[in-house]
Amino acid sequence: MAARKLEQVTLIQATAATCGSALLGATAVSLARRARRNVERSLGRIGGEATARVGRLLGAISLFVGLTAALALGFYGLLNLFG
C-alpha cells in the first residue's frame, strides 16, 4: 500500500512536507523556550517545566528530521538533474 502511494508523491510535495516539518519544529522550540522563561519568571509556581522540556525535545527532533529530509531531497534532486 505504501509503495503504491510513494510513486504518486512528487518532489515538490515532499519538499513542502519537509519544510512544514522544519517550520513546525522551529516553532515548537521557540514556544518551549517561552514556556520555560515563564516558568522561571514565576519561580516554578505555575508548573509546566516538564511539559516545556518535552516540547523542546520533540520540536528539536522535528527540526532535525526536517533538515535531514531537506538535505536528502536536495541531493536526490541534484542526482535526478545530473544523473
N, C-alpha and C positions, 0 to 999 in steps of 0.2 A: 504494500500500500504506500509506504513512504517513498519507495524507489520510483513509483509512477508519479507521485506529486513532485518529487525532486526534479524531474525532467521538465516540468511546467514552470519552474521558478526561473526567472531571468536574472541576469547580473544586476540590473537596475533595482529589482525588487529586493534582492539580497543586500545590496548596498544600503537601501532605505532602512531595512530592518537592523542592519549593523549600526547605522548612525543613530537610530532610535534607541538601541541598547546603550550605546555610549552616552547619549544625551541624558537618558533617564538615570544612568549610573552616576553621572556627574551631579545631577540634581539631588539624588539621594544622599550623596556625600555632603553636599552643601547644606541640605536640611538637617542632617545628623550633626554637622558642626554647629549649626544654630541651636539645635536642641541641647547639645552638651553645654554650650555657653549659657543657655537659660537655666540649666540645672546648676551650674557653678554659681551663677548670679544669685540664685535663691538658696545657696548653701545646701542643696540637696533636699529641701523641704517639699518640692513639687514632685520629686521622684522622676523616673523615666531614664535614668542614666544607662541602665542595661539595654533598654529599647533603642536609645540613641547609638549605643555601641554596635548593636546588631544591625541597625540600619546603615551605619557607616561601613560595616563589613560587607553586607550584601550589595551596597552601592559600589564599593570598590571592586567586588567580584564582577558585577555587571559592567563596570567601566573597563576592566582588564579584558573581559571576554569580548566586548565590543571592539576594543582596539586591536586585539589579536585577530578577530574576524575581518576587520578592515584591512590589516596587513595581508592576510591570506587572500582576500578578494582583490586587492591591488596587484599582488603577484600573479594571481590567476588571470586577471585582465591583461597584464603585460605578456604572459605566456600565450594567451589566445591571440593577442595582437601581433606578436613577432614569431609565433610558432606555427 
